[in-house]
Amino acid sequence: MIKDAYEERNGILGYRQMTIRLNRENNLNVNHKRIYRLMNILNLKSVCRRKRKNYIKSTPEITAENVLNRNFQSNEFGTKWLTDVTEMKYGLQSKAYLSAILDLADKSVVSFVVGHSNNNELVFRTFDIAHQTYPDAKPLFHSDRGFQYTSKRFKKKLDDAGMTQSMSRVSRCIDNGPMESFWGIMKSEMYYLNRFNNYEDLEAAVEEYIHYYNTNRYQKRLNCMTPLEYRQFLNSSAA
């Protein structure tokens, strides 16, 4: 079972994820120490690795206080959203950009857009998809101080949607920690493990991974549920 699960996700499962997966999908109650020992015997280790993010300074039109203030706890979907843009490469030296919004209650990716340029359209489309999908949500909306988020046009979008804007302090990426954590997970489990010859292959891989992350990737901090499972749990608990 360990070898099958390891090969199914191309070696991205470490012993913690492997333990949750086997226990959930095979009705087992196996300790993570046993999985760690068995994976060592099989010489199976997660192939994931992480890279640092490069930051680009910008001159803001509008700034907001760090209202979130690293309070990353949330017990209700749609009350706290984080967002960011990350860069990925394909082909020889071509670049693509992924914009995403993350909910802090269930850790799900609420919306995402892959584009050729890191511009206003990329961020605005991501926001519009999230707002159209969840029109009643009026979350605290947190971002870094990238030029898209500090524009007057984006502030108007937030105001029209009834959302409160929050921004990380200058050079304090930890203020947007869960979003940075998601980028690290996604890149280590998918992006760094593959070579993408063209934009279409990269875009398809991003879409497949985010679907997997939302619907099939169990998380210990979510009581060993997937993000969408945990959202249903939160909704039923509230009811």
C-alpha positions as CSV (number, residue, x, y, z in Angstrom):
1,M,0.0,0.0,0.0
2,I,2.9,2.4,0.8
3,K,4.5,1.7,-2.6
4,D,1.2,2.1,-4.5
5,A,0.4,5.5,-2.8
6,Y,4.0,6.7,-3.3
7,E,4.0,5.9,-7.0
8,E,0.5,7.3,-7.5
9,R,1.5,10.8,-6.5
10,N,5.0,10.5,-8.1
11,G,6.9,10.4,-4.8
12,I,5.6,13.5,-3.2
13,L,4.2,11.8,-0.1
14,G,6.4,12.0,3.0
15,Y,5.7,9.8,6.0
16,R,3.2,12.2,7.6
17,Q,1.0,12.5,4.5
18,M,1.5,8.7,3.9
19,T,0.2,7.9,7.4
20,I,-2.9,10.0,6.9
21,R,-3.6,8.6,3.5
22,L,-3.3,5.0,4.5
23,N,-5.4,5.4,7.6
24,R,-8.1,7.3,5.8
25,E,-8.4,5.2,2.6
26,N,-7.7,1.7,4.1
27,N,-9.5,1.9,7.4
28,L,-6.3,1.5,9.3
29,N,-4.9,2.9,12.6
30,V,-1.2,2.9,11.9
31,N,1.2,5.1,13.8
32,H,3.4,7.6,11.8
33,K,6.5,6.1,13.4
34,R,5.7,2.7,11.8
35,I,5.2,4.3,8.4
36,Y,8.5,6.2,8.8
37,R,10.3,3.0,9.6
38,L,8.7,1.1,6.7
39,M,9.4,3.9,4.2
40,N,13.1,3.8,5.3
41,I,13.2,0.1,4.7
42,L,11.7,0.6,1.3
43,N,14.1,3.5,0.7
44,L,11.2,5.8,-0.1
45,K,11.5,9.5,0.7
46,S,9.6,12.5,-0.4
47,V,11.1,14.0,-3.5
48,C,9.9,17.5,-2.5
49,R,12.2,20.5,-2.1
50,R,11.6,24.2,-1.7
51,K,12.9,27.3,-3.3
52,R,12.8,30.9,-2.0
53,K,10.6,33.5,-3.6
54,N,11.9,36.6,-5.3
55,Y,10.3,39.9,-4.3
56,I,9.7,43.0,-6.4
57,K,9.3,46.4,-4.8
58,S,6.5,48.7,-6.0
59,T,5.2,52.2,-5.3
60,P,1.7,51.9,-3.8
61,E,-1.2,54.1,-4.7
62,I,-3.2,52.9,-1.6
63,T,-2.0,51.0,1.4
64,A,-3.9,49.4,4.3
65,E,-3.0,48.4,7.8
66,N,-2.1,44.9,8.7
67,V,-5.6,44.2,10.1
68,L,-5.1,40.4,10.0
69,N,-2.0,40.8,12.2
70,R,-1.0,37.2,11.8
71,N,-4.3,35.9,13.3
72,F,-4.6,33.0,10.9
73,Q,-7.3,31.2,12.9
74,S,-10.8,31.1,11.4
75,N,-13.8,28.8,12.1
76,E,-16.0,29.9,9.3
77,F,-15.5,29.8,5.6
78,G,-15.5,33.2,3.8
79,T,-14.3,35.3,6.8
80,K,-10.6,35.5,6.0
81,W,-9.0,35.3,2.6
82,L,-5.3,35.5,1.7
83,T,-4.0,36.2,-1.8
84,D,-0.7,36.4,-3.7
85,V,1.0,35.8,-7.1
86,T,3.9,33.4,-7.7
87,E,6.1,33.0,-10.7
88,M,6.8,29.7,-12.6
89,K,8.9,28.9,-15.7
90,Y,8.4,26.8,-18.7
91,G,10.3,26.1,-21.9
92,L,13.8,27.6,-22.0
93,Q,13.2,30.9,-20.1
94,S,9.5,31.7,-20.5
95,K,7.5,32.7,-17.4
96,A,4.0,32.2,-16.3
97,Y,2.2,33.6,-13.2
98,L,-0.3,32.0,-10.8
99,S,-2.6,34.2,-8.8
100,A,-4.7,32.5,-6.1
101,I,-7.0,33.2,-3.1
102,L,-6.8,31.0,0.0
103,D,-9.5,30.6,2.7
104,L,-8.1,30.4,6.2
105,A,-10.9,28.3,7.6
106,D,-10.6,25.2,5.4
107,K,-7.3,26.1,3.7
108,S,-9.0,25.7,0.3
109,V,-8.0,27.5,-2.8
110,V,-11.1,29.6,-3.5
111,S,-10.0,30.7,-7.0
112,F,-6.9,30.8,-9.2
113,V,-5.8,32.1,-12.5
114,V,-2.7,31.3,-14.6
115,G,-1.5,34.0,-16.9
116,H,1.4,35.1,-19.1
117,S,1.9,38.4,-17.3
118,N,1.9,39.5,-13.7
119,N,-0.5,42.4,-14.2
120,N,-3.7,43.9,-12.9
121,E,-5.9,41.7,-15.1
122,L,-4.5,38.5,-13.5
123,V,-5.3,39.6,-10.0
124,F,-8.6,41.2,-10.9
125,R,-9.8,38.0,-12.7
126,T,-8.9,35.9,-9.6
127,F,-10.9,38.2,-7.4
128,D,-13.8,38.3,-9.7
129,I,-14.0,34.5,-9.9
130,A,-14.0,34.3,-6.1
131,H,-16.6,37.0,-5.7
132,Q,-18.9,35.6,-8.3
133,T,-18.6,32.1,-6.9
134,Y,-19.2,33.2,-3.3
135,P,-21.2,36.5,-3.6
136,D,-22.3,36.6,0.0
137,A,-18.8,36.3,1.4
138,K,-17.4,39.5,2.9
139,P,-14.0,38.4,4.3
140,L,-11.1,40.3,5.6
141,F,-9.0,40.3,2.4
142,H,-5.2,40.1,3.1
143,S,-2.3,40.5,0.6
144,D,1.2,41.8,0.4
145,R,1.9,45.3,-1.0
146,G,2.2,44.3,-4.6
147,F,1.2,46.9,-7.2
148,Q,-2.0,45.2,-8.1
149,Y,-3.3,45.2,-4.5
150,T,-2.3,48.8,-3.8
151,S,-4.1,50.1,-6.9
152,K,-7.2,52.3,-6.6
153,R,-9.1,50.0,-8.9
154,F,-8.6,47.0,-6.7
155,K,-9.5,49.0,-3.6
156,K,-12.8,49.9,-5.3
157,K,-13.5,46.2,-6.1
158,L,-13.1,45.4,-2.4
159,D,-15.3,48.3,-1.3
160,D,-18.0,47.3,-3.8
161,A,-17.9,43.7,-2.5
162,G,-18.1,44.8,1.1
163,M,-14.7,43.4,2.0
164,T,-12.1,44.8,4.4
165,Q,-8.6,45.2,3.1
166,S,-5.5,44.2,5.0
167,M,-1.9,44.2,3.9
168,S,1.4,42.7,5.1
169,R,4.0,45.1,6.5
170,V,6.9,45.9,4.2
171,S,9.4,43.0,3.8
172,R,7.4,40.8,6.3
173,C,6.4,37.8,4.2
174,I,5.4,36.0,7.4
175,D,2.4,38.3,7.7
176,N,1.0,36.3,4.7
177,G,2.4,33.0,6.1
178,P,-0.3,30.5,5.1
179,M,-0.3,31.7,1.5
180,E,3.5,31.4,1.4
181,S,3.1,27.9,2.9
182,F,0.7,26.9,0.1
183,W,3.1,28.1,-2.6
184,G,5.8,26.0,-0.9
185,I,3.6,22.9,-0.8
186,M,2.4,23.2,-4.4
187,K,5.9,23.9,-5.9
188,S,7.6,21.1,-3.9
189,E,4.9,18.5,-4.7
190,M,4.3,19.5,-8.3
191,Y,6.3,22.3,-10.0
192,Y,9.8,21.4,-9.0
193,L,9.4,17.8,-9.9
194,N,8.6,18.4,-13.5
195,R,9.9,20.1,-16.6
196,F,7.3,22.0,-18.6
197,N,7.9,22.4,-22.3
198,N,5.1,24.8,-22.9
199,Y,2.5,27.0,-21.2
200,E,-0.4,24.6,-21.8
201,D,1.4,21.8,-20.0
202,L,2.2,24.0,-17.0
203,E,-1.4,25.4,-16.8
204,A,-2.9,21.9,-16.9
205,A,-0.5,20.7,-14.2
206,V,-1.5,23.6,-12.0
207,E,-5.2,22.9,-12.5
208,E,-4.7,19.2,-11.7
209,Y,-2.7,19.9,-8.6
210,I,-5.1,22.4,-7.1
211,H,-8.0,20.0,-7.8
212,Y,-6.0,17.3,-6.0
213,Y,-5.1,19.7,-3.1
214,N,-8.8,20.8,-2.5
215,T,-10.4,17.4,-2.9
216,N,-7.8,14.6,-2.2
217,R,-4.9,16.0,-0.1
218,Y,-5.5,15.2,3.5
219,Q,-4.1,17.6,6.1
220,K,-3.4,16.8,9.7
221,R,-4.3,20.3,10.8
222,L,-7.8,19.8,9.3
223,N,-8.4,16.7,11.4
224,C,-7.0,14.5,8.6
225,M,-9.6,15.8,6.1
226,T,-9.3,17.5,2.7
227,P,-10.1,21.2,2.6
228,L,-13.5,20.7,1.0
229,E,-14.3,17.9,3.5
230,Y,-13.4,20.2,6.3
231,R,-15.6,23.0,4.9
232,Q,-18.5,20.6,5.1
233,F,-17.6,19.7,8.6
234,L,-17.5,23.3,9.6
235,N,-20.9,24.0,8.0
236,S,-22.5,21.0,9.7
237,S,-21.0,22.0,13.1
238,A,-22.3,25.6,12.7
239,A,-25.8,24.2,11.8
